[in-house]
Amino acid sequence: MNNRALASFVANKRALYSLYCLLFLCVCCLFAPFLANDKPLVLSYKGELYFPILKFYPESTFGGEFENETPYKDEDIIKTIQKEGWILFPPIPYSYDTIIFDVQSPSPAPPSLKNWLGTDDQSRDLLARLLYGVAISLAFGVLLTFFSTIIGVCMGAIMGYFGGKIDLFLQRFVEIYASMPVLYLVIIFSSFVNPNFWWLLLFMLFFSWVELVALVRAEFLRARNLDYVRASKALGASTSRIIFYHILPNTAPLILSLLPFILSHSIVLLTSLDFLGFGLPPGSPSLGEILLQAKENLHAPWIGITAFIFIAFLLSLLVFVGEGLRDAFDPRLR
């Protein structure tokens, strides 16, 4: 059955190519510090190799006078290093917080050969901030999806397997819990605590797990009366073994097909919070912050166009992969 589902997914070229693009994007985000950074990847000075991207080197190491970190973008430092060796910068020689002082036009500057997507209103490279912003969004979405899936599956399994009063009570609890206005609660929460990545992840985890409960509950309600479950009970199998070893593997394909949609919802939620100013701390690279800059700088349309294209592209990839998984595990479409 799994082999047929895999063959069906591979036959769906749109989903397969979307998965390839998504994996490539994840790899780029994983190595973002090596692709966009204002520190050199490696340099040679007086016959020795240095790796500034991985280790701190004071300015005195390269002929300077101070013990602070070497300003590798300083022209005098670059000339000093090149006299005694060579220096190699990443493809994008700017980090997400690097202020560019030698732009040719007032910020936000339009795209150029030096800044491929232009700069924002604080003279920071837009491509570097976009790369780091996508990395943070994917990390937030993956972590939130992972932990919320664990909680949602456990809650739905308990409701569907035991049924009766337990199911009735937990259903009312989930209905009340799901009706809470999450966005307003985040706004209230941000007035008490300065939100950061981990605070937002923990707070959103309290509400995101309800998306899987109904699906898992329905599958467990259907499967608990099947013959293989009754046979396991007759043989004396424990409740935990029946739930996690017999029923859950048969429910896993449906859960797997829903994960890309939960991931896309998590990314949209973080982007919305950053756009409204209740997300990550100020200065953090995020997709929502780029959208906010696009709204505040309508005379610089490249910011809005860039943010829209990347967000639409990322969400489209996730939706296409989710549709491919859903169709692959749907027995009516095999």
Secondary structure, 3 states (H helix, E strand, C coil): CHHHHHHHHHHCHHHHHHHHHHHHHHHHHHCHHHHECCCCCEEEECCEEECCCCCCCEHHHHCCCCCCECCCCCHHHHHHHHHHEEEECCCECCCCCCECCCCCCCCCCCCCCCCCCCECCCCEEHHHHHHHHHHHHHHHHHHHHHHHHHHHHHHHHHHHHHCHHHHHHHHHHHHHHHCCCHHHHHHHHHCCCCCCHHHHHHHHHHHHHHHCHHHHHHHHHHHCCCHHHHHHHHCCCCHHHHHHHHHHHHHHHHHHHHHHHHHHHHHHHHHHHHHHCCCCCCCCCCHHHHHHHHHHCCCCHHHHHHHHHHHHHHHHHHHHHHHHHHHHCCHHHC
